[in-house]
Amino acid sequence: MRLHITLDDALVAELDRRVGHRGRSSFIAATIRRALDDACRWDELLSAAGGISDEGHEWDEDPATWVRRQRAADVRRVG
C-alpha cells in the first residue's frame, strides 16, 4: 500500500545517508513495525499493572523462607 508522508529535508538527508535513497521504504517500515511492537508491549504492561494484589500471598510473612522452599522444591536445581 502506498502512503504519503511529509518529512523535513534534514531528516530525509540523514535517512538517505544511512540507508540510501532506495532503502527508505524498508527502513521506515521496519522502524514503524518496531515502534508499534513497543507500543503493544507498553499497552500489555499497563493493563497488567495492579493485577496482583499487595497482600494475601503465601510469601507475605517471610519472603526469604518462601524463596528457599521454592528453590528446594525444584528438582532441576543442583545443590
C-alpha positions in Angstrom: 0.0 0.0 0.0 1.3 3.5 -0.8 1.3 6.1 1.9 2.1 9.8 1.5 4.1 11.3 4.4 5.9 14.6 4.8 9.4 14.8 6.4 11.7 17.7 6.7 14.7 17.9 4.4 17.3 17.3 7.2 15.5 14.1 8.3 15.4 12.8 4.7 19.1 13.7 4.2 20.0 11.7 7.3 17.8 8.8 6.2 19.5 8.8 2.8 22.9 9.0 4.3 22.2 6.0 6.5 20.2 3.7 4.2 20.3 5.3 0.7 17.5 6.6 -1.4 16.4 3.1 -2.4 16.4 1.8 1.2 14.0 4.4 2.6 10.8 2.4 2.4 12.1 -0.8 4.0 13.9 1.3 6.8 10.7 3.3 7.5 8.5 0.1 7.5 10.9 -1.7 9.9 11.1 1.4 12.2 7.3 1.7 12.3 7.0 -2.1 13.0 9.4 -1.8 15.9 7.5 1.3 17.3 4.2 -0.5 17.1 5.6 -3.6 18.8 6.9 -1.4 21.6 3.5 0.4 21.9 1.8 -3.0 22.1 4.2 -4.2 24.8 3.6 -1.0 26.8 -0.2 -1.5 26.5 0.2 -5.0 27.9 2.4 -3.9 30.7 0.0 -1.1 31.7 -3.0 -3.4 31.5 -1.3 -5.9 33.8 -0.3 -3.2 36.4 -2.1 -3.8 39.6 -3.1 -7.3 38.5 -1.5 -8.8 41.7 -2.9 -7.6 45.0 -0.5 -6.1 47.5 -1.3 -8.6 50.2 -2.7 -12.1 50.8 0.2 -14.0 49.3 1.8 -17.1 50.8 5.2 -15.3 50.8 4.0 -12.2 52.7 5.0 -13.3 56.2 8.6 -14.4 55.4 9.7 -14.0 51.8 13.2 -15.4 52.3 11.8 -18.7 53.7 9.2 -18.9 50.9 12.0 -18.5 48.3 14.2 -21.2 49.9 11.2 -23.6 49.9 10.5 -22.8 46.2 14.1 -23.5 45.3 14.4 -26.7 47.3 11.2 -28.0 45.7 12.7 -27.6 42.2 14.0 -31.0 41.2 16.1 -29.4 38.3 18.1 -27.4 40.8 21.5 -28.7 41.8 22.8 -28.4 45.3 
